[in-house]
Amino acid sequence: MRVLVVTHPTPKNIKEIMPLKDSDYIIAVDQAVFSLYKQRIPIHLAVGDFDSLTNHGMLVNLNVIRLNPIKDVTDTHQALVEAVKINPDELYLIGGIGGERIEHFMVHTMFFNEFPDLIIKDENSTIYVLDKGIHEFGVQNHFVSIFAYPKAVLTLVGFKYDLTEYILNTYDPLCISNELAEDKGFIDVKEGKVIVVISKK
């Protein structure tokens, strides 16, 4: 089963970027409740303090975990905690990239430590972690950025800018905005882990 945690800023057309399945379990975070109602997407659980949701009547007849506004975790973090309790085969965070509160997006990229299988998606980008091993990549017309998490040894084959056993350290920007030079490429993580960001051109 896939669990989709939907958070602000929410994509305007979730079904377009990720076709939904009847078996999907969907968790709405705070004001994402309104976005999902507008898109006629079912909500199985709503999580948050709902300080950003103007119409609390939308919560009627929903399964709700209401958080105290004074808390040590963000609404999205708690929603991911609830998602993991379901023991999903796949875990997605839909939305949460950019927006007015950019600090929340920065925190979202830190969630990979606790939720290593998490995939973050919106209309323009997909973000995930790659462990040690050879990973095939075949997404055309997109930029591929790779960041150490927190350190890795990396070989790239089939990209515009290939690398051979490059030591990628934290805060090293070398691997930003690469792209495929062939039909498919390979990311070989020889040591450590990396965060991959795939973005539309």
C-alpha positions in Angstrom: 0.0 0.0 0.0 1.1 3.5 -0.8 0.7 6.3 1.8 0.5 9.8 0.5 1.0 12.6 3.0 -0.2 15.8 1.3 1.1 19.1 2.7 1.3 22.8 1.9 2.1 24.2 -0.7 -0.1 21.6 -2.4 0.1 20.8 -6.1 -2.9 22.1 -8.0 -3.5 18.8 -9.8 -2.2 15.9 -7.7 -3.8 13.3 -10.1 -1.8 14.7 -13.0 1.6 14.3 -11.3 0.7 11.1 -9.6 -2.2 8.9 -10.7 -4.0 7.7 -7.6 -5.0 4.1 -6.8 -8.0 2.9 -4.9 -5.6 1.3 -2.4 -3.8 4.6 -1.6 -4.1 5.9 2.0 -4.1 9.7 2.0 -3.2 11.9 4.9 -4.0 15.6 4.7 -1.8 18.0 6.7 -3.6 21.1 8.0 -4.7 23.4 5.2 -4.1 20.6 2.6 -7.6 19.4 3.7 -9.0 22.3 1.7 -6.9 21.5 -1.4 -7.9 17.9 -1.4 -11.6 18.8 -1.0 -11.2 21.1 -4.1 -9.6 18.3 -6.1 -12.2 15.7 -4.9 -9.5 13.5 -3.5 -10.6 11.3 -0.5 -9.0 12.0 2.9 -8.4 9.0 5.2 -6.8 11.0 8.0 -6.3 14.7 8.7 -3.3 15.8 10.9 -2.5 19.2 12.3 -3.3 22.0 14.6 -5.4 23.4 11.8 -4.4 27.0 12.5 -4.1 27.5 8.7 -7.5 25.9 7.8 -10.1 28.6 7.7 -13.2 26.3 7.5 -13.0 23.8 10.3 -16.3 22.4 9.2 -14.3 20.4 6.6 -13.0 18.2 9.4 -16.5 16.9 10.2 -16.8 13.2 9.4 -13.0 12.9 8.9 -10.6 10.9 11.0 -8.6 13.7 12.7 -5.5 13.9 14.8 -5.6 17.4 16.3 -2.3 18.7 17.5 -1.6 21.3 20.1 -0.3 24.5 18.4 2.5 24.5 21.1 4.5 21.5 20.1 8.0 20.2 19.3 7.2 18.8 15.9 5.7 20.2 12.7 2.3 19.1 11.5 4.0 17.4 8.5 6.5 15.5 10.7 3.7 14.2 12.8 1.7 13.1 9.7 4.8 11.2 8.5 5.0 9.5 11.9 1.4 8.5 11.6 2.0 7.3 8.0 4.8 4.9 9.1 2.5 3.3 11.7 0.5 2.0 8.8 3.7 0.2 7.5 3.4 1.4 3.9 5.2 -0.2 1.0 5.7 3.3 -0.4 5.7 6.6 1.4 5.3 9.9 -0.5 5.2 13.5 0.7 3.1 15.4 -1.9 3.8 19.1 -1.9 5.9 20.9 0.8 8.4 22.2 -1.7 9.0 26.0 -1.8 6.1 28.2 -0.6 6.1 31.3 1.6 7.6 29.4 4.6 10.8 28.2 3.0 12.1 27.0 6.4 9.5 24.2 6.3 10.9 22.9 3.0 14.4 22.9 4.4 13.1 20.8 7.3 11.4 18.4 4.8 14.7 17.6 3.3 16.0 16.6 6.7 13.2 14.0 7.1 15.2 11.4 5.1 17.2 10.6 8.2 14.0 9.4 10.0 12.1 8.3 6.9 14.8 7.0 4.4 12.3 5.6 1.9 10.4 8.9 1.6 9.8 10.4 -1.8 8.9 14.1 -2.0 7.0 15.3 -5.1 5.3 18.3 -6.6 4.5 19.6 -10.1 8.2 20.3 -10.9 10.4 18.2 -8.7 11.0 14.7 -7.2 13.4 14.3 -4.3 14.6 11.0 -2.7 17.6 9.3 -1.2 19.9 6.7 -2.9 21.8 4.2 -0.9 25.0 2.5 -1.9 24.7 0.6 -5.2 24.2 1.2 -9.0 21.0 3.0 -9.9 19.6 3.3 -13.4 18.3 6.7 -14.4 16.2 7.3 -17.5 14.2 10.5 -17.0 14.7 12.7 -20.1 14.3 16.5 -20.3 15.0 17.0 -16.6 17.8 18.3 -14.5 19.4 15.9 -12.0 21.1 17.3 -8.9 22.9 15.2 -6.4 23.9 16.2 -2.9 25.9 14.3 -0.4 24.0 12.9 2.6 26.3 13.7 4.3 29.2 12.3 2.3 29.5 9.9 -0.6 31.8 8.5 -3.3 30.1 8.8 -6.7 30.4 7.6 -10.3 28.1 8.9 -13.0 27.9 7.3 -16.5 25.7 8.5 -19.3 25.3 12.1 -18.1 26.4 15.3 -19.6 28.9 15.6 -16.8 30.2 12.2 -15.9 32.2 11.5 -12.8 34.5 8.7 -11.7 34.8 7.9 -8.0 34.3 11.5 -7.0 34.3 12.2 -3.3 31.1 14.3 -2.8 31.2 16.2 0.6 28.4 18.1 2.4 27.8 21.5 0.8 29.7 20.6 -2.4 27.6 22.1 -5.2 29.4 20.3 -8.1 26.6 17.9 -8.9 23.8 20.4 -9.4 21.8 20.6 -12.6 23.3 17.7 -14.5 21.3 15.9 -17.2 21.3 12.8 -19.3 23.5 12.7 -22.4 22.2 9.3 -23.5 18.9 7.4 -23.3 19.7 6.3 -19.8 22.5 6.8 -17.2 23.8 5.2 -14.1 24.4 6.7 -10.7 26.8 4.5 -8.8 27.0 5.3 -5.1 30.1 3.5 -4.1 30.1 4.8 -0.5 27.6 6.7 1.6 24.2 8.1 0.5 23.0 10.9 -1.7 19.9 13.0 -2.1 18.7 13.2 -5.7 16.6 16.1 -6.9 14.9 15.7 -10.3 13.5 18.9 -11.7 11.8 19.9 -15.0 13.8 22.1 -17.3 
